[in-house]
Amino acid sequence: MFKRIYYGWIVVVISFFVISMNSIALFGFGVFIKPLTDEFGWERGELSSVFSIAVLIGGVLSLVSGRLSNRVSPRIYMTIAGLSLGTGFMLTSMATELWQLYFTFGLPIGITLSCSIIPVNATIPRWFTRKRGIAIAIPAAGFSLGGVIGPLLVESLISGSSWQHAFIILGILPFAITVPLAQFVKRPPEDIEQVVESVSDTTGLPKKSSSDGFSIKKDVLLNKWFWPFACIQFAFGFSTQMIIVHLTPYGIDVGLEPIVAAGILSFSSAIGVLATIIIGPLADKIRPAKLQTIDFTLLAISLLILIFARTPPVFYIFAFVFGFARQGAGLLQTLTGVEILGVKNFGFYVGTFLLFGTTGGMIGTPVAGFIFDATGSYTTAFWMGVAAGGLAVFVSSLLIRHKP
C-alpha cells in the first residue's frame, strides 16, 4: 500500500500554483506599459503608479489579514484572492481612462496579494517542524515560475491580438486554477501547531499560554528585532519592484526587441527557481540570517550591472544575478523572520513587513517612471535602487547578532 501523503505537502503544492498565478499578474504588468502608453498617451510615471497603488493596498490589507490569520481559514483567503484577481483582469480589459485602472487593477491586485501571500507564509510554517526551508521554498518557486510565464505569455497575447484580449485570458486563469484549488487548503491540526510553536520558540523564556494577548506595543513597536525586518522590506520593495515594472520598457528603450526584453525578465524568474532549489535546503543547514546578508549583496551588485547593460549578453548576466538574489531574498526573509520572531503571530508580522515592502515599492516604482519622463533615462532611478540595496545589506548583517 502507498504511504499516506502528509497533508502539509498538499497545502504546499496548492500554494505553489496560487502564488504562480499572482506572480503572472505582477511580472506581466511591465509588459503592458508600452502598448498602454502608446495607445492612450499616458506617462510612464502615471501608469506605473497604478502598480504602486496595487501593492500599497496589498500591504495595508495585509495588516488585517495577518492579524486574522490565526482565526480565518486560509481556504477563504485564497478563494477571495482568486475571485478578485480574475474579476480585476476582466474589468481592466474594458478600461479606457487611467483612473479606471486604479479600481480595476490596483484594488483587485491589492486584495489578491493580502489574501494569498499572508495565508501561505502564515500557514505553511505551522505544518512543519522539519524540512521547513524546503516547504517554504516550493511556493517561492511558484512565484518564479509565474515570473517566467507571465512576461512571455503577456507579450505573446498582445502581439497575437491586443492588450485587451491579454487581460481577458489572464482573467480566466484564476477562476479555473486558484478558486478550485483553494478549497483543499486546510489549517494544521491543533496538536501540530503546538509542536511547531514549541520548536520555534527562540526566546529562551517560558511559552505564553494560548490565551495570552498579542501586544502591538510590546511585540512590534518595542521589539528591537522587528525594525530591522521593516527596514529591509522597505529597501527590498523599493529596489526590486521598480525593476520588475520598468525592466521590459528599459530594455526596449536601449534597443532590445520587445520579445527579447520580456524574455530577460522571464529568464531572471527562471533563475529564481534555481535559487529556490539551492537556498531552500541550504537554509535548513546554515542560518538564514547569514545567507540573507550574502543574498542582498548579490542583489545590489545586479543593479550595478543593469545600469551599464546595453547588449543582450550583459542583460542576461544581470538577469541571472538579479533573479537568483531576488528570489533568495524573499525566501530568506521569511525563514529569518520565523527563526527570530517565531510562528505564533507570524501572520501579523508578515502582513506588517509586507506593508513596509509595498510602501517601498509604491515609492520606487513611480519615482523611476517620473525620472524617466523628466530625463529620458532610468539611470538615476537605478542608482537609487543600488543605494537601497546597500542599506538592506547593512541592516541584514545586524540580524546575524541574534542568537537562536
C-alpha positions as CSV (number, residue, x, y, z in Angstrom):
1,M,0.0,0.0,0.0
2,F,1.1,3.5,-0.6
3,K,2.2,5.5,2.3
4,R,-0.3,8.2,3.2
5,I,0.9,11.7,1.9
6,Y,1.4,14.2,4.7
7,Y,-1.3,16.8,4.1
8,G,1.1,19.6,4.8
9,W,2.7,18.8,1.4
10,I,-0.6,19.1,-0.3
11,V,-1.0,22.6,1.1
12,V,2.5,23.4,-0.1
13,V,1.7,22.2,-3.7
14,I,-1.6,24.2,-3.8
15,S,0.2,27.3,-2.5
16,F,2.7,26.8,-5.4
17,F,0.0,27.2,-8.0
18,V,-1.8,30.1,-6.2
19,I,1.5,32.1,-5.9
20,S,2.3,31.3,-9.5
21,M,-1.0,33.0,-10.6
22,N,-0.2,36.1,-8.5
23,S,3.3,36.3,-10.0
24,I,1.9,36.2,-13.5
25,A,-0.1,39.4,-12.6
26,L,2.9,41.2,-11.1
27,F,5.5,40.3,-13.7
28,G,3.2,40.8,-16.6
29,F,2.2,44.3,-15.8
30,G,5.5,45.8,-17.0
31,V,4.8,44.3,-20.5
32,F,1.6,46.3,-20.7
33,I,3.3,49.7,-20.2
34,K,4.4,50.2,-23.8
35,P,1.1,49.3,-25.5
36,L,-0.9,51.3,-23.0
37,T,1.2,54.4,-23.2
38,D,1.3,54.2,-27.0
39,E,-2.5,53.9,-27.3
40,F,-3.6,56.4,-24.6
41,G,-0.6,58.7,-24.4
42,W,-0.2,58.2,-20.6
43,E,3.1,59.0,-18.9
44,R,5.1,56.1,-17.6
45,G,5.2,57.6,-14.1
46,E,1.4,57.9,-14.1
47,L,0.9,54.3,-15.3
48,S,3.4,52.7,-13.0
49,S,1.7,54.4,-10.1
50,V,-1.2,52.0,-10.7
51,F,1.1,49.2,-9.8
52,S,2.3,51.1,-6.8
53,I,-1.3,51.6,-5.6
54,A,-1.9,47.9,-6.0
55,V,1.0,46.8,-3.8
56,L,0.2,49.5,-1.3
57,I,-3.4,48.4,-0.9
58,G,-2.0,44.8,-0.6
59,G,0.3,46.0,2.2
60,V,-2.4,47.9,4.1
61,L,-4.9,45.0,3.8
62,S,-2.2,42.6,4.9
63,L,-2.2,44.1,8.4
64,V,-5.8,42.9,8.7
65,S,-5.4,39.5,7.0
66,G,-2.2,38.9,9.0
67,R,-3.9,39.8,12.3
68,L,-6.8,37.4,11.5
69,S,-4.6,34.7,10.0
70,N,-5.0,32.5,13.1
71,R,-8.8,32.8,13.0
72,V,-9.8,32.9,9.4
73,S,-9.3,29.8,7.3
74,P,-6.6,30.1,4.5
75,R,-9.1,28.5,2.2
76,I,-11.4,31.6,2.5
77,Y,-8.5,33.9,1.9
78,M,-7.2,32.1,-1.2
79,T,-10.7,31.9,-2.7
80,I,-11.2,35.6,-2.3
81,A,-7.7,36.1,-3.9
82,G,-8.8,34.1,-7.0
83,L,-12.1,35.8,-7.4
84,S,-10.6,39.2,-7.0
85,L,-7.7,38.6,-9.5
86,G,-10.0,37.1,-12.2
87,T,-12.6,39.9,-11.9
88,G,-10.0,42.6,-11.9
89,F,-8.3,41.4,-15.1
90,M,-11.7,41.1,-16.8
91,L,-12.6,44.7,-15.9
92,T,-9.2,46.1,-16.8
93,S,-9.7,44.8,-20.4
94,M,-12.5,47.4,-20.7
95,A,-10.6,50.3,-19.3
96,T,-10.3,53.5,-21.4
97,E,-9.2,56.0,-18.7
98,L,-6.2,55.9,-16.4
99,W,-8.3,56.5,-13.2
100,Q,-10.3,53.3,-14.1
101,L,-7.1,51.2,-13.7
102,Y,-6.9,52.2,-10.0
103,F,-10.2,50.4,-9.4
104,T,-9.9,47.5,-12.0
105,F,-6.3,46.7,-11.5
106,G,-4.9,48.4,-8.3
107,L,-7.7,47.4,-5.9
108,P,-8.1,43.8,-7.0
109,I,-4.4,43.1,-7.1
110,G,-4.0,44.6,-3.6
111,I,-6.8,42.3,-2.3
112,T,-5.2,39.3,-4.1
113,L,-1.8,40.0,-2.5
114,S,-3.1,40.3,1.0
115,C,-5.3,37.2,0.7
116,S,-2.6,34.9,-0.7
117,I,0.9,35.8,0.5
118,I,-0.2,36.1,4.1
119,P,-2.0,32.8,4.4
120,V,0.8,31.0,2.6
121,N,3.5,32.4,4.8
122,A,1.5,32.1,8.0
123,T,0.1,28.6,7.4
124,I,3.0,26.5,5.9
125,P,5.5,27.1,8.8
126,R,2.8,25.7,11.1
127,W,2.6,22.4,9.2
128,F,6.3,21.7,9.6
129,T,9.0,21.3,12.3
130,R,11.5,19.7,9.9
131,K,12.1,20.5,6.2
132,R,10.6,23.9,6.8
133,G,13.0,25.5,4.4
134,I,12.0,23.2,1.6
135,A,8.3,23.6,2.3
136,I,8.5,27.4,2.2
137,A,10.8,27.2,-0.9
138,I,8.2,25.4,-3.1
139,P,5.6,28.2,-3.1
140,A,8.5,30.6,-3.6
141,A,9.4,28.6,-6.7
142,G,5.9,29.2,-7.9
143,F,6.5,32.9,-7.7
144,S,9.5,32.4,-10.0
145,L,7.5,30.1,-12.3
146,G,4.8,32.8,-12.7
147,G,7.6,35.3,-13.4
148,V,8.9,33.0,-16.2
149,I,5.5,32.5,-17.8
150,G,4.0,36.0,-17.2
151,P,6.1,38.3,-19.4
152,L,6.3,35.9,-22.3
153,L,2.6,35.0,-22.1
154,V,1.5,38.6,-22.0
155,E,3.8,39.7,-24.8
156,S,2.6,36.8,-27.0
157,L,-1.0,37.6,-26.3
158,I,-0.5,41.3,-27.1
159,S,1.5,40.6,-30.2
160,G,-1.0,38.0,-31.4
161,S,-4.2,40.0,-30.7
162,S,-4.4,43.0,-28.3
163,W,-3.7,44.1,-24.8
164,Q,-7.5,43.8,-24.1
165,H,-7.5,40.2,-25.2
166,A,-4.5,39.5,-23.0
167,F,-6.3,40.8,-19.9
168,I,-9.3,38.6,-20.7
169,I,-7.2,35.5,-20.9
170,L,-5.4,36.3,-17.7
171,G,-8.8,36.9,-16.0
172,I,-10.0,33.3,-16.9
173,L,-7.0,31.6,-15.3
174,P,-7.7,32.4,-11.6
175,F,-11.2,31.2,-11.9
176,A,-10.0,27.9,-13.5
177,I,-7.0,27.3,-11.2
178,T,-6.9,29.3,-8.0
179,V,-10.5,29.1,-6.9
180,P,-10.9,25.3,-7.2
181,L,-7.6,24.5,-5.6
182,A,-8.2,26.8,-2.7
183,Q,-11.0,24.6,-1.5
184,F,-8.4,22.0,-0.5
185,V,-6.3,24.2,1.7
186,K,-6.5,23.5,5.4
187,R,-5.0,24.7,8.7
188,P,-2.7,22.2,10.5
189,P,-4.3,20.2,13.3
190,E,-4.0,21.8,16.8
191,D,-1.5,19.2,18.0
192,I,0.8,20.0,15.1
193,E,0.6,23.7,15.8
194,Q,1.5,23.2,19.4
195,V,4.6,21.2,18.5
196,V,5.7,23.8,15.9
197,E,5.3,26.7,18.3
198,S,7.3,24.9,20.9
199,V,10.1,24.1,18.5
200,S,10.1,27.7,17.1
201,D,10.4,29.4,20.5
202,T,13.7,31.2,20.2
203,T,13.4,33.5,23.2
204,G,14.6,31.0,25.9
205,L,11.7,32.1,28.1
206,P,8.6,30.1,29.1
207,K,6.0,30.0,26.4
208,K,2.9,32.1,26.8
209,S,-0.4,30.3,27.0
210,S,-2.6,30.4,24.0
211,S,-4.9,32.8,25.8
212,D,-2.2,35.5,26.2
213,G,-2.9,38.5,24.0
214,F,-0.7,39.9,21.3
215,S,0.5,43.4,22.2
216,I,1.3,45.8,19.3
217,K,3.4,48.0,21.6
218,K,5.4,45.1,23.2
219,D,5.7,42.7,20.3
220,V,6.1,45.2,17.5
221,L,6.8,48.8,18.4
222,L,9.2,48.0,21.3
223,N,10.6,44.8,19.7
224,K,14.2,45.6,18.7
225,W,14.2,42.8,16.2
226,F,11.1,44.0,14.4
227,W,12.5,47.2,12.9
228,P,15.5,45.7,11.0
229,F,13.0,43.5,9.2
230,A,10.8,46.5,8.4
231,C,13.8,48.5,7.1
232,I,14.9,45.5,4.9
233,Q,11.5,45.1,3.5
234,F,11.2,48.7,2.6
235,A,14.6,48.7,0.8
236,F,13.8,45.4,-0.9
237,G,10.5,46.6,-2.2
238,F,11.9,50.0,-3.4
239,S,14.7,48.4,-5.4
240,T,13.1,45.3,-6.8
241,Q,9.6,46.5,-7.7
242,M,10.9,49.3,-9.9
243,I,12.9,46.7,-11.8
244,I,10.0,44.3,-12.3
245,V,7.8,47.1,-13.7
246,H,10.4,49.0,-15.7
247,L,12.8,46.4,-16.9
248,T,10.9,45.5,-20.1
249,P,10.4,49.1,-21.3
250,Y,14.0,49.9,-20.4
251,G,15.3,47.0,-22.5
252,I,13.2,48.2,-25.4
253,D,14.5,51.7,-25.0
254,V,18.1,50.6,-25.3
255,G,17.4,48.6,-28.5
256,L,16.2,45.2,-27.5
257,E,13.3,43.6,-29.4
258,P,10.1,43.5,-27.3
259,I,10.0,39.7,-27.0
260,V,13.7,39.7,-26.0
261,A,13.1,42.4,-23.4
262,A,10.2,40.4,-22.0
263,G,12.4,37.3,-22.1
264,I,15.0,38.9,-19.9
265,L,12.5,39.3,-17.1
266,S,11.3,35.7,-17.7
267,F,14.9,34.4,-17.6
268,S,15.5,36.1,-14.2
269,S,12.5,34.4,-12.8
270,A,13.7,31.0,-14.2
271,I,16.9,31.5,-12.3
272,G,14.7,32.2,-9.3
273,V,13.6,28.5,-9.5
274,L,17.3,27.5,-9.3
275,A,17.7,29.8,-6.3
276,T,14.8,28.1,-4.6
277,I,16.3,24.6,-5.2
278,I,19.6,25.7,-3.8
279,I,18.7,28.0,-1.0
280,G,15.7,26.2,0.5
281,P,17.6,23.0,1.6
282,L,20.7,25.2,2.4
283,A,18.8,27.3,4.8
284,D,17.9,24.1,6.8
285,K,21.7,23.8,7.4
286,I,23.0,27.3,7.6
287,R,21.5,30.2,9.5
288,P,19.1,32.1,7.2
289,A,20.3,35.5,8.5
290,K,23.8,34.8,7.2
291,L,22.6,33.7,3.8
292,Q,20.3,36.7,3.6
293,T,23.2,39.1,4.0
294,I,25.1,37.4,1.2
295,D,22.0,37.4,-0.9
296,F,21.3,41.2,-0.6
297,T,25.0,41.8,-1.5
298,L,24.3,40.0,-4.8
299,L,21.1,41.9,-5.3
300,A,23.0,45.3,-5.1
301,I,25.7,44.0,-7.5
302,S,23.0,43.0,-10.0
303,L,21.6,46.5,-10.1
304,L,25.0,47.9,-10.8
305,I,25.3,45.6,-13.8
306,L,21.9,46.7,-15.0
307,I,23.0,50.4,-15.1
308,F,25.6,49.6,-17.7
309,A,23.6,46.9,-19.6
310,R,23.2,47.7,-23.3
311,T,23.5,44.4,-25.1
312,P,21.6,41.1,-24.6
313,P,24.6,39.2,-23.0
314,V,25.0,41.8,-20.3
315,F,21.3,41.9,-19.7
316,Y,21.3,38.1,-19.2
317,I,24.2,38.4,-16.7
318,F,22.1,40.9,-14.8
319,A,19.1,38.7,-15.0
320,F,21.0,35.7,-13.7
321,V,22.3,37.5,-10.6
322,F,19.1,39.5,-10.0
323,G,16.8,36.5,-10.4
324,F,18.9,34.4,-8.0
325,A,19.2,37.2,-5.4
326,R,15.6,38.4,-5.6
327,Q,14.1,35.0,-5.2
328,G,16.5,34.1,-2.5
329,A,15.8,37.3,-0.6
330,G,12.1,36.6,-0.5
331,L,12.6,33.1,0.8
332,L,15.3,34.0,3.3
333,Q,13.3,36.9,4.8
334,T,10.5,34.5,5.7
335,L,12.9,31.9,7.2
336,T,14.9,34.5,9.1
337,G,11.7,36.0,10.4
338,V,10.4,32.6,11.7
339,E,13.8,32.0,13.3
340,I,13.9,35.3,15.2
341,L,10.2,36.1,15.8
342,G,8.7,32.6,16.0
343,V,5.5,31.4,14.3
344,K,2.8,32.1,16.8
345,N,1.9,35.6,15.5
346,F,4.0,35.4,12.3
347,G,0.9,36.1,10.1
348,F,0.7,39.6,11.6
349,Y,4.4,40.1,11.3
350,V,4.3,39.0,7.6
351,G,1.4,41.5,7.0
352,T,3.3,44.3,8.7
353,F,6.5,43.6,6.8
354,L,4.6,43.4,3.5
355,L,3.2,46.9,4.2
356,F,6.8,48.2,4.6
357,G,7.8,46.4,1.4
358,T,4.9,47.6,-0.6
359,T,5.5,51.2,0.7
360,G,9.0,51.0,-0.7
361,G,7.7,49.7,-4.0
362,M,5.0,52.4,-4.0
363,I,7.7,55.0,-3.8
364,G,10.3,53.4,-6.0
365,T,8.2,52.3,-9.0
366,P,6.5,55.6,-9.8
367,V,9.7,57.6,-9.0
368,A,11.5,55.5,-11.6
369,G,8.8,56.4,-14.1
370,F,8.7,60.1,-13.3
371,I,12.5,60.2,-13.5
372,F,12.3,58.7,-17.0
373,D,9.6,61.1,-18.0
374,A,11.8,64.0,-16.9
375,T,15.2,62.9,-18.1
376,G,14.5,60.2,-20.7
377,S,16.7,57.8,-18.7
378,Y,16.3,55.3,-15.9
379,T,20.0,55.7,-14.7
380,T,19.3,57.9,-11.7
381,A,16.4,55.7,-10.5
382,F,18.6,52.6,-10.8
383,W,21.4,54.2,-8.8
384,M,18.8,54.9,-6.1
385,G,18.0,51.2,-6.2
386,V,21.7,50.4,-5.7
387,A,21.7,52.6,-2.6
388,A,18.6,50.9,-1.2
389,G,20.3,47.5,-1.8
390,G,23.3,48.7,0.1
391,L,21.1,49.7,3.0
392,A,19.5,46.2,3.0
393,V,23.0,44.6,3.2
394,F,23.9,46.7,6.2
395,V,20.7,46.1,8.2
396,S,20.6,42.4,7.3
397,S,24.1,42.0,8.8
398,L,22.7,43.2,12.1
399,L,20.3,40.3,12.3
400,I,23.3,37.9,12.4
401,R,23.8,39.0,16.0
402,H,20.6,37.4,17.1
403,K,21.4,34.1,19.0
404,P,18.8,31.4,18.5
